Amino acid sequence: MNLANKKELAAKVLGVGKGRIYFVDDNIPEIKEAITRQDIMDLYNAGAIQIKDITGRRKLVKRKHRRGPGKVKKKVNKDKKEYVIITRKLRSHLKHMKKTKAIDNVEYKEARKQIRARKFKSKRHMVESLRRD
């Protein structure tokens, strides 16, 4: 009395897992005769095939999101952030000064090295020191 194929068909028709399908013992001969999806639906509506309730706690208690290594955001070093901001600002202004012929190529290269060495505290400081030279 193997009803595995009927159980599989019922699971597909009713949209649940095979483990949740339950055949009522009194109606086993009728279940054996069922061939089509409509036969299965009729048996379900008549009560010959029943669906067991969901077991476990998956639906009852929602799983909390875990913070894995892909979600951890590293804090950016504040000093580095300041360095990047001031360096970009100074380099762009230096490029503008070179373009407008306020400084020549040699001064430009020397000023780039000084920016890298963090000699200048601000744009004004850089402009004043380049004018003195």
MODELLER restraints for C-alpha pairs under 7 A, 6 or more apart:
rsr = mdl.restraints
at = mdl.atoms
rsr.add(forms.Gaussian(group=physical.xy_distance, feature=features.Distance(at['CA:7:A'], at['CA:18:A']), mean=6.26, stdev=0.5))
rsr.add(forms.Gaussian(group=physical.xy_distance, feature=features.Distance(at['CA:7:A'], at['CA:21:A']), mean=6.54, stdev=0.5))
rsr.add(forms.Gaussian(group=physical.xy_distance, feature=features.Distance(at['CA:8:A'], at['CA:18:A']), mean=6.00, stdev=0.5))
rsr.add(forms.Gaussian(group=physical.xy_distance, feature=features.Distance(at['CA:10:A'], at['CA:40:A']), mean=6.14, stdev=0.5))
rsr.add(forms.Gaussian(group=physical.xy_distance, feature=features.Distance(at['CA:11:A'], at['CA:17:A']), mean=5.56, stdev=0.5))
rsr.add(forms.Gaussian(group=physical.xy_distance, feature=features.Distance(at['CA:11:A'], at['CA:18:A']), mean=5.28, stdev=0.5))
rsr.add(forms.Gaussian(group=physical.xy_distance, feature=features.Distance(at['CA:11:A'], at['CA:21:A']), mean=6.59, stdev=0.5))
rsr.add(forms.Gaussian(group=physical.xy_distance, feature=features.Distance(at['CA:13:A'], at['CA:37:A']), mean=6.35, stdev=0.5))
rsr.add(forms.Gaussian(group=physical.xy_distance, feature=features.Distance(at['CA:20:A'], at['CA:51:A']), mean=5.42, stdev=0.5))
rsr.add(forms.Gaussian(group=physical.xy_distance, feature=features.Distance(at['CA:20:A'], at['CA:52:A']), mean=4.81, stdev=0.5))
rsr.add(forms.Gaussian(group=physical.xy_distance, feature=features.Distance(at['CA:21:A'], at['CA:50:A']), mean=6.10, stdev=0.5))
rsr.add(forms.Gaussian(group=physical.xy_distance, feature=features.Distance(at['CA:21:A'], at['CA:51:A']), mean=4.94, stdev=0.5))
rsr.add(forms.Gaussian(group=physical.xy_distance, feature=features.Distance(at['CA:21:A'], at['CA:52:A']), mean=6.36, stdev=0.5))
rsr.add(forms.Gaussian(group=physical.xy_distance, feature=features.Distance(at['CA:22:A'], at['CA:49:A']), mean=5.87, stdev=0.5))
rsr.add(forms.Gaussian(group=physical.xy_distance, feature=features.Distance(at['CA:22:A'], at['CA:50:A']), mean=5.08, stdev=0.5))
rsr.add(forms.Gaussian(group=physical.xy_distance, feature=features.Distance(at['CA:22:A'], at['CA:51:A']), mean=5.89, stdev=0.5))
rsr.add(forms.Gaussian(group=physical.xy_distance, feature=features.Distance(at['CA:22:A'], at['CA:52:A']), mean=6.67, stdev=0.5))
rsr.add(forms.Gaussian(group=physical.xy_distance, feature=features.Distance(at['CA:23:A'], at['CA:48:A']), mean=6.19, stdev=0.5))
rsr.add(forms.Gaussian(group=physical.xy_distance, feature=features.Distance(at['CA:23:A'], at['CA:49:A']), mean=4.81, stdev=0.5))
rsr.add(forms.Gaussian(group=physical.xy_distance, feature=features.Distance(at['CA:23:A'], at['CA:50:A']), mean=6.32, stdev=0.5))
rsr.add(forms.Gaussian(group=physical.xy_distance, feature=features.Distance(at['CA:24:A'], at['CA:48:A']), mean=5.32, stdev=0.5))
rsr.add(forms.Gaussian(group=physical.xy_distance, feature=features.Distance(at['CA:24:A'], at['CA:49:A']), mean=6.20, stdev=0.5))
rsr.add(forms.Gaussian(group=physical.xy_distance, feature=features.Distance(at['CA:27:A'], at['CA:48:A']), mean=5.68, stdev=0.5))
rsr.add(forms.Gaussian(group=physical.xy_distance, feature=features.Distance(at['CA:34:A'], at['CA:40:A']), mean=6.31, stdev=0.5))
rsr.add(forms.Gaussian(group=physical.xy_distance, feature=features.Distance(at['CA:43:A'], at['CA:49:A']), mean=5.87, stdev=0.5))
rsr.add(forms.Gaussian(group=physical.xy_distance, feature=features.Distance(at['CA:44:A'], at['CA:50:A']), mean=6.32, stdev=0.5))
rsr.add(forms.Gaussian(group=physical.xy_distance, feature=features.Distance(at['CA:87:A'], at['CA:115:A']), mean=6.56, stdev=0.5))
rsr.add(forms.Gaussian(group=physical.xy_distance, feature=features.Distance(at['CA:90:A'], at['CA:123:A']), mean=5.92, stdev=0.5))
rsr.add(forms.Gaussian(group=physical.xy_distance, feature=features.Distance(at['CA:97:A'], at['CA:103:A']), mean=6.13, stdev=0.5))
rsr.add(forms.Gaussian(group=physical.xy_distance, feature=features.Distance(at['CA:98:A'], at['CA:104:A']), mean=6.30, stdev=0.5))
rsr.add(forms.Gaussian(group=physical.xy_distance, feature=features.Distance(at['CA:98:A'], at['CA:108:A']), mean=6.78, stdev=0.5))
rsr.add(forms.Gaussian(group=physical.xy_distance, feature=features.Distance(at['CA:120:A'], at['CA:126:A']), mean=5.50, stdev=0.5))
